């Protein structure tokens, strides 16, 4: 079953320096009917103005993945890691027993856009961890790139949950096949461009919930950049 989530239905938090679109309840947006989708707790589409960002703040007991769409995202944390992410870069942080970090746009003239993804871990009190991986466009060009998986999965980045994240950039006129297995569900976001699958049309920032076994073909007439989070059906 496919259920479309139009971009117009997302909560928009406009703080001037930051415009954030929340797919699920977060910060000042509370909706008891939209707290999560399975293990997926947060998916925020953040636009951060130059020379601003998220100052140092704490996290615990959450698997946090950041996917950079454009601009530069500079991460610094209490574990001693500091790194600047650019387009296609994937960052992972297991907040576990607790840590602090900042996420800043240190550029003086470039706007930053990134997707912030929180996945609930399989257990609490885990050891804090950090990891990242830079991918080229060729790695995700007209195919699904497996960027995150469970600990014994095929993704380069491993998280403490039975979940997978895939990304793809598809050219106009090309298609990519997507299989959601029995007992699984997925949340797909059209990051850029437009696309269609299973009779559902998506534009930029639209999403779709996929529940249960589905064999789908993703098509685009304009080109599309997308992200898929696959997890256990609940």
Beta strands, then each sheet from edge to edge (+ up, - down):
strand 1: 2-5
strand 2: 11-14
strand 3: 18-22
strand 4: 40-48
strand 5: 52-59
strand 6: 63-70
strand 7: 73-77
strand 8: 82-85
strand 9: 89-94
strand 10: 99-105
strand 11: 112-119
strand 12: 129-134
strand 13: 145-150
strand 14: 157-159
strand 15: 163-170
strand 16: 175-180
strand 17: 184-193
strand 18: 195-197
strand 19: 200-202
strand 20: 207-211
strand 21: 214-219
strand 22: 224-232
sheet 1: 1+ 20- 17+ 22- 15+ 13- 14-
sheet 2: 2+ 3- 4+ 11- 6+ 9- 12+
sheet 3: 5+ 10- 7+ 8-
sheet 4: 16+ 21-
sheet 5: 18+ 19-
end
